[in-house]
Amino acid sequence: MQKKAFTTAVFLLAAVCFLTACNKNGFILNKNQVRECTLTFWNWDTGHEDFYEKIASDYEKENDGVNINIRLVPYETYTEEWLKAASEGETADVFAIPPESLNEFINSRKLEALTYADLIPAGSEGEKTYALPAAGSLPVIFYNKEIYEQNQLVVPETLSDFVTNCAILKQSSCQPFAMSLTEEGVFDSFDFAAGILANGKSLDGGKSEKQDFKKLLAKNTGYHDLLGIAMELSLDKELCVKGHQALLENFAQNKYAMICGTTEDIAWLNNSMSTSYGWFSLPGEDYTNAGVWKANHMFGAAKKGKSVKEAKKFLSYLLNQKNQLAFSSEFGMLPAVRGLKPDDKEIRQAYELISGKKEVYYPFFHAMSQDERTLCAEKLDMIFSGKVADPEGFLSDWIRELKN
């Protein structure tokens, strides 16, 4: 198993970004004359070249002597090429970090610690952190309003309400609830499971676990809630489809009453739904690092790079008000800092749900190694496939395998 060092620090960064209020100029350090330097900026987002070119151009205008060279690498090969360049001492000064590759980037030991006071509380254990979240999304449940009205349903306020709605919808002519399947044929259930685990209560009546996923499984009610809901849903893989896009398309054709998704999907559904729809976050009271906010765009800086100071300034620049609102508009995502007002009404609604929380962490699977994600995907698939006959034994085996 890969080492888990530094992941708590990464979680703290997401929390700090939400907790740090923006001032008029965001997080930009005071503009000073800088020496001539060139920053190399790698990114995997080949579909938004103009967006990043504008941010780089604006930064160059505001910082005399700085030039930013952007290199776009296809998503499919990005992590492999970055790791190869890093191993050869050619790490870019600033770079995007794909969420699912977070652990690989951290474990490369090539990432600079981001320790400036605007992001990390002085003197805390979180002085070292390695990934800067710039925009994210909120996992939600989409529902068909017409089907809800036909069955006289209301948006659930508790997990029990959600299960009750599913039971009632089973009597209708459409599938009550669906998840997509991965290419490997397992349920793509991380977001849904994270929301349930995040709202589990402590089994001993104490403070709920928020930092350690293994303890979260073993010491909270979330695991048992997950099993109970999975049993009630009785998901049938024969009625599900591979790929999230196919799931959205089937939902738009009224084949499902409800589906898993994120706020990223809102724009597509607005253009594609023939009937009205709504969304709600999974009912609960709090978020932990089991869920729920998802950092979709993260960035880092090269350790001991030639222009580390300037690289940090550029990362900081991504968090000012103007650029945070630009990220939100460009990608239909939630800003990574508090105190803003996104233009899109529904994005603003989701953003305000997140901003009202005391702490916001990455979902648990962002911090996992690939081996851990594969294991958890398999375990969750068994849960949602109704194949768990011995809940306590199953949980013990799961935790033991995660520790090995």
C-alpha positions as CSV (number, residue, x, y, z in Angstrom):
1,M,0.0,0.0,0.0
2,Q,1.2,3.5,-0.7
3,K,2.1,5.7,2.3
4,K,-0.7,7.9,3.6
5,A,1.7,10.7,4.7
6,F,0.5,14.3,4.0
7,T,-3.1,13.5,3.2
8,T,-4.4,15.2,6.3
9,A,-2.7,18.3,5.3
10,V,-4.3,18.2,1.9
11,F,-7.7,17.9,3.6
12,L,-6.9,20.9,5.7
13,L,-6.2,23.0,2.7
14,A,-9.7,22.5,1.3
15,A,-11.2,23.5,4.7
16,V,-8.9,26.5,5.0
17,C,-9.8,27.7,1.5
18,F,-13.5,27.7,2.4
19,L,-13.0,29.2,5.9
20,T,-10.8,32.1,4.6
21,A,-13.0,35.1,3.6
22,C,-12.0,37.0,0.5
23,N,-11.1,40.6,0.8
24,K,-11.5,43.0,-2.0
25,N,-8.3,41.9,-3.7
26,G,-8.7,38.2,-2.9
27,F,-5.5,36.4,-1.8
28,I,-3.0,38.3,-4.1
29,L,0.1,39.4,-2.4
30,N,0.9,43.1,-2.8
31,K,2.1,43.8,-6.3
32,N,5.9,44.3,-6.3
33,Q,8.4,44.7,-9.0
34,V,9.8,41.3,-9.8
35,R,12.9,40.1,-11.6
36,E,12.6,38.6,-15.0
37,C,11.4,35.0,-14.8
38,T,9.4,32.5,-16.8
39,L,6.9,30.1,-15.3
40,T,6.1,26.8,-17.0
41,F,2.4,25.9,-16.4
42,W,1.2,22.3,-17.2
43,N,-2.5,21.6,-17.5
44,W,-4.6,18.6,-18.6
45,D,-7.7,20.7,-19.5
46,T,-7.2,20.9,-23.3
47,G,-10.8,22.1,-23.8
48,H,-10.3,25.5,-22.0
49,E,-7.0,26.8,-23.4
50,D,-8.4,30.3,-23.9
51,F,-9.5,30.5,-20.3
52,Y,-6.1,29.7,-18.9
53,E,-4.3,31.9,-21.5
54,K,-6.4,34.9,-20.2
55,I,-5.5,34.2,-16.6
56,A,-1.8,33.9,-17.5
57,S,-2.0,37.1,-19.6
58,D,-3.7,39.1,-16.9
59,Y,-1.1,37.9,-14.3
60,E,1.8,38.9,-16.7
61,K,0.3,42.4,-17.0
62,E,0.0,42.8,-13.3
63,N,3.5,41.4,-12.6
64,D,6.2,43.1,-14.6
65,G,9.0,40.7,-15.8
66,V,7.0,37.5,-15.5
67,N,6.2,35.3,-18.5
68,I,4.0,32.2,-18.3
69,N,4.4,29.4,-20.8
70,I,1.4,27.0,-20.8
71,R,1.7,23.4,-21.9
72,L,-1.5,21.4,-22.4
73,V,-1.2,17.6,-22.1
74,P,-4.1,15.3,-22.9
75,Y,-5.9,14.1,-19.8
76,E,-5.3,10.4,-20.7
77,T,-1.5,10.7,-20.5
78,Y,-1.1,13.7,-18.3
79,T,-0.2,12.0,-15.0
80,E,2.2,9.6,-16.7
81,E,4.0,12.4,-18.6
82,W,4.2,14.6,-15.4
83,L,5.7,11.8,-13.3
84,K,8.2,11.0,-16.1
85,A,9.2,14.7,-16.3
86,A,9.5,14.9,-12.5
87,S,11.7,11.9,-12.4
88,E,14.0,13.5,-14.9
89,G,14.2,16.8,-13.0
90,E,12.0,18.6,-15.5
91,T,9.0,19.3,-13.2
92,A,6.9,22.3,-14.4
93,D,6.9,25.3,-12.1
94,V,3.1,25.2,-11.7
95,F,0.8,22.4,-12.7
96,A,-2.7,21.0,-12.5
97,I,-3.2,17.9,-10.4
98,P,-5.9,15.5,-11.5
99,P,-8.0,14.6,-8.4
100,E,-7.7,10.9,-8.9
101,S,-3.9,11.2,-9.2
102,L,-3.5,13.3,-6.0
103,N,-1.7,10.6,-4.0
104,E,0.7,9.8,-6.9
105,F,1.7,13.5,-7.1
106,I,2.2,13.8,-3.3
107,N,4.2,10.6,-3.1
108,S,6.5,11.8,-5.9
109,R,8.0,14.2,-3.3
110,K,8.3,16.8,-6.0
111,L,5.6,19.1,-4.7
112,E,6.5,22.3,-2.9
113,A,4.9,22.9,0.5
114,L,2.4,25.7,0.3
115,T,3.0,27.5,3.7
116,Y,2.1,31.1,3.1
117,A,-0.2,32.6,5.8
118,D,-3.1,33.5,3.6
119,L,-3.8,29.8,3.1
120,I,-2.4,27.9,6.1
121,P,-2.9,29.0,9.8
122,A,0.5,29.9,11.3
123,G,1.8,27.3,13.7
124,S,-0.8,24.6,12.9
125,E,0.0,21.1,11.8
126,G,-1.3,22.1,8.4
127,E,1.7,24.3,7.7
128,K,2.7,21.9,4.9
129,T,0.2,21.2,2.1
130,Y,0.6,20.3,-1.5
131,A,-2.5,20.8,-3.5
132,L,-4.4,24.0,-4.0
133,P,-8.2,23.5,-4.8
134,A,-9.4,26.2,-7.2
135,A,-12.9,25.0,-8.0
136,G,-15.2,22.1,-7.1
137,S,-18.6,20.6,-7.2
138,L,-21.3,19.2,-4.8
139,P,-22.5,15.7,-5.2
140,V,-26.3,15.8,-5.4
141,I,-29.4,13.7,-6.2
142,F,-31.3,14.8,-9.3
143,Y,-35.0,14.1,-9.4
144,N,-37.7,14.3,-12.0
145,K,-40.3,16.8,-10.7
146,E,-43.2,15.5,-12.8
147,I,-42.7,12.0,-11.4
148,Y,-42.4,13.3,-7.9
149,E,-45.7,15.3,-8.4
150,Q,-47.4,12.3,-9.9
151,N,-46.5,10.3,-6.8
152,Q,-47.2,13.1,-4.4
153,L,-43.7,13.2,-3.1
154,V,-41.7,16.0,-1.5
155,V,-37.9,16.5,-1.3
156,P,-36.6,14.3,1.5
157,E,-35.3,15.9,4.6
158,T,-33.8,12.7,6.1
159,L,-32.3,9.5,4.8
160,S,-35.4,7.7,6.0
161,D,-37.5,10.1,3.8
162,F,-35.2,9.3,0.9
163,V,-35.7,5.5,1.4
164,T,-39.5,6.0,1.7
165,N,-39.6,8.0,-1.5
166,C,-37.7,5.1,-3.3
167,A,-40.2,2.6,-1.9
168,I,-43.2,4.6,-3.2
169,L,-41.5,5.0,-6.6
170,K,-41.1,1.3,-6.9
171,Q,-44.8,1.2,-7.5
172,S,-44.5,3.5,-10.5
173,S,-43.6,2.6,-14.1
174,C,-40.0,3.9,-13.9
175,Q,-36.9,2.9,-12.0
176,P,-36.8,4.9,-8.7
177,F,-33.1,5.4,-8.5
178,A,-30.0,4.6,-10.5
179,M,-26.2,4.9,-10.5
180,S,-23.9,4.5,-13.4
181,L,-21.5,1.6,-13.8
182,T,-17.8,1.9,-14.4
183,E,-16.1,0.3,-17.4
184,E,-15.2,-2.5,-15.0
185,G,-18.9,-3.1,-14.4
186,V,-19.1,-2.0,-10.7
187,F,-21.4,0.7,-9.3
188,D,-19.9,4.2,-9.5
189,S,-21.0,4.8,-5.9
190,F,-18.3,6.8,-4.2
191,D,-20.2,10.1,-4.1
192,F,-23.4,8.6,-2.9
193,A,-21.6,6.5,-0.3
194,A,-19.5,9.5,0.9
195,G,-22.6,11.5,1.6
196,I,-24.1,8.7,3.8
197,L,-20.8,8.0,5.6
198,A,-20.3,11.7,6.2
199,N,-23.5,11.9,8.2
200,G,-23.0,8.9,10.4
201,K,-23.2,9.3,14.2
202,S,-20.6,8.2,16.7
203,L,-21.4,4.7,18.0
204,D,-20.3,5.6,21.5
205,G,-22.1,8.9,21.6
206,G,-18.9,10.9,21.4
207,K,-17.8,13.3,18.7
208,S,-18.2,11.9,15.2
209,E,-15.0,10.8,13.4
210,K,-13.9,13.3,10.7
211,Q,-10.3,12.5,9.9
212,D,-9.7,8.8,9.5
213,F,-11.7,6.9,6.9
214,K,-11.0,3.5,8.6
215,K,-12.3,4.8,11.9
216,L,-15.2,6.4,10.2
217,L,-16.2,3.0,8.9
218,A,-15.7,1.3,12.2
219,K,-16.9,3.8,14.8
220,N,-19.8,5.6,13.1
221,T,-23.3,4.6,12.1
222,G,-22.7,5.6,8.6
223,Y,-21.6,2.1,7.5
224,H,-24.8,0.5,8.8
225,D,-26.9,3.3,7.3
226,L,-25.2,2.6,4.0
227,L,-26.0,-1.1,4.2
228,G,-29.6,-0.4,5.1
229,I,-30.2,2.0,2.3
230,A,-28.5,-0.3,-0.2
231,M,-30.9,-3.1,0.8
232,E,-33.9,-0.9,0.4
233,L,-32.8,0.4,-3.0
234,S,-32.2,-3.1,-4.4
235,L,-30.3,-1.7,-7.4
236,D,-30.3,-4.0,-10.5
237,K,-27.2,-3.7,-12.7
238,E,-29.3,-4.9,-15.7
239,L,-31.3,-1.6,-15.4
240,C,-28.2,0.6,-15.0
241,V,-25.9,1.9,-17.7
242,K,-22.1,2.3,-18.1
243,G,-20.8,5.8,-17.8
244,H,-22.1,8.9,-16.2
245,Q,-23.0,10.6,-19.5
246,A,-25.3,7.6,-20.4
247,L,-26.9,7.9,-17.0
248,L,-27.7,11.6,-17.6
249,E,-29.1,10.8,-21.0
250,N,-31.4,8.1,-19.6
251,F,-32.5,10.4,-16.8
252,A,-33.3,13.1,-19.5
253,Q,-35.5,10.5,-21.2
254,N,-37.5,10.0,-18.0
255,K,-36.2,6.4,-17.5
256,Y,-35.2,7.1,-13.8
257,A,-37.0,9.1,-11.2
258,M,-33.7,9.9,-9.4
259,I,-30.0,9.6,-10.2
260,C,-26.6,10.4,-8.6
261,G,-24.8,13.4,-10.0
262,T,-22.9,16.6,-9.1
263,T,-23.6,20.3,-9.6
264,E,-21.4,20.0,-12.7
265,D,-24.3,18.3,-14.4
266,I,-26.7,21.1,-14.0
267,A,-25.8,22.9,-17.2
268,W,-26.1,19.8,-19.4
269,L,-29.5,18.9,-17.8
270,N,-30.8,22.4,-18.3
271,N,-30.1,22.0,-22.0
272,S,-31.3,18.5,-22.4
273,M,-34.2,17.7,-20.1
274,S,-37.6,17.6,-21.8
275,T,-39.4,17.8,-18.4
276,S,-38.6,19.8,-15.2
277,Y,-36.2,18.5,-12.7
278,G,-34.7,19.5,-9.4
279,W,-31.9,18.4,-7.1
280,F,-31.0,18.1,-3.5
281,S,-27.9,17.2,-1.5
282,L,-28.1,13.9,0.3
283,P,-30.0,14.7,3.6
284,G,-27.7,15.2,6.6
285,E,-26.3,17.6,9.1
286,D,-22.5,17.8,8.5
287,Y,-19.7,17.1,6.1
288,T,-16.5,15.2,7.0
289,N,-13.5,14.2,4.9
290,A,-15.7,11.2,3.8
291,G,-17.5,13.9,1.7
292,V,-18.9,15.9,0.3
293,W,-17.4,18.8,-1.5
294,K,-15.3,17.7,-4.5
295,A,-12.2,19.5,-5.7
296,N,-12.3,19.2,-9.5
297,H,-9.5,21.6,-10.3
298,M,-6.4,21.4,-8.1
299,F,-2.9,22.9,-8.6
300,G,0.6,22.6,-7.2
301,A,4.1,24.0,-7.5
302,A,7.4,22.3,-8.1
303,K,9.6,21.7,-5.0
304,K,12.9,23.6,-5.2
305,G,11.9,25.1,-8.5
306,K,13.8,28.0,-10.0
307,S,10.9,30.3,-9.4
308,V,9.1,28.9,-6.4
309,K,8.2,32.3,-4.9
310,E,6.6,33.4,-8.1
311,A,4.9,30.1,-8.6
312,K,3.3,30.5,-5.2
313,K,2.1,34.0,-6.1
314,F,0.5,32.7,-9.2
315,L,-1.3,29.9,-7.3
316,S,-2.5,32.5,-4.9
317,Y,-3.7,34.6,-7.8
318,L,-6.1,31.8,-8.8
319,L,-7.9,32.4,-5.5
320,N,-8.7,36.1,-5.9
321,Q,-12.4,37.1,-6.3
322,K,-12.2,37.8,-10.0
323,N,-10.6,34.4,-10.9
324,Q,-12.7,32.4,-8.5
325,L,-15.9,33.8,-10.2
326,A,-14.3,33.2,-13.6
327,F,-13.6,29.5,-12.7
328,S,-17.3,29.2,-11.5
329,S,-18.6,30.7,-14.7
330,E,-16.3,28.8,-17.1
331,F,-16.8,25.4,-15.6
332,G,-20.2,25.7,-13.8
333,M,-18.4,24.9,-10.5
334,L,-18.4,26.1,-7.0
335,P,-15.6,28.5,-5.9
336,A,-13.0,27.2,-3.4
337,V,-13.2,30.3,-1.2
338,R,-16.0,31.9,0.9
339,G,-17.6,35.3,0.5
340,L,-18.5,35.2,-3.2
341,K,-21.7,35.3,-5.1
342,P,-21.6,33.1,-8.2
343,D,-23.7,34.3,-11.2
344,D,-25.6,31.1,-11.8
345,K,-28.6,30.8,-9.5
346,E,-28.3,27.0,-8.9
347,I,-24.5,27.1,-8.5
348,R,-25.0,29.9,-6.0
349,Q,-27.6,27.8,-4.1
350,A,-25.2,24.8,-3.9
351,Y,-22.3,27.1,-3.0
352,E,-24.2,28.6,-0.1
353,L,-24.9,25.1,1.3
354,I,-21.2,24.5,1.4
355,S,-20.2,27.9,2.7
356,G,-22.5,27.5,5.7
357,K,-20.5,24.5,7.0
358,K,-17.8,24.9,9.6
359,E,-15.5,22.6,7.8
360,V,-15.3,21.3,4.2
361,Y,-13.0,18.5,3.3
362,Y,-12.1,16.5,0.2
363,P,-14.1,13.3,-0.4
364,F,-12.3,10.3,1.1
365,F,-11.5,8.8,-2.3
366,H,-9.4,11.8,-3.4
367,A,-6.8,10.9,-0.8
368,M,-6.7,7.2,-1.5
369,S,-4.1,5.3,-3.4
370,Q,-5.3,3.6,-6.5
371,D,-5.1,0.2,-4.7
372,E,-7.4,1.6,-1.9
373,R,-9.8,3.1,-4.4
374,T,-10.0,-0.2,-6.3
375,L,-10.7,-2.1,-3.0
376,C,-13.3,0.3,-1.8
377,A,-15.0,0.3,-5.2
378,E,-15.3,-3.5,-5.0
379,K,-16.6,-3.4,-1.4
380,L,-19.2,-0.7,-2.2
381,D,-20.3,-2.7,-5.3
382,M,-20.9,-5.7,-3.1
383,I,-23.0,-3.6,-0.8
384,F,-25.1,-2.1,-3.5
385,S,-25.5,-5.4,-5.2
386,G,-27.0,-6.9,-2.1
387,K,-24.1,-9.4,-1.6
388,V,-23.3,-8.7,2.1
389,A,-24.6,-11.5,4.3
390,D,-22.5,-10.9,7.3
391,P,-22.2,-7.1,7.9
392,E,-19.8,-7.2,10.8
393,G,-17.5,-9.7,9.2
394,F,-17.6,-7.9,5.9
395,L,-16.7,-4.6,7.7
396,S,-13.8,-6.3,9.6
397,D,-12.4,-7.7,6.4
398,W,-12.7,-4.4,4.6
399,I,-10.8,-2.5,7.4
400,R,-8.2,-5.2,7.6
401,E,-7.5,-5.1,3.9
402,L,-7.3,-1.3,4.0
403,K,-4.6,-1.5,6.7
404,N,-2.5,-4.1,4.9
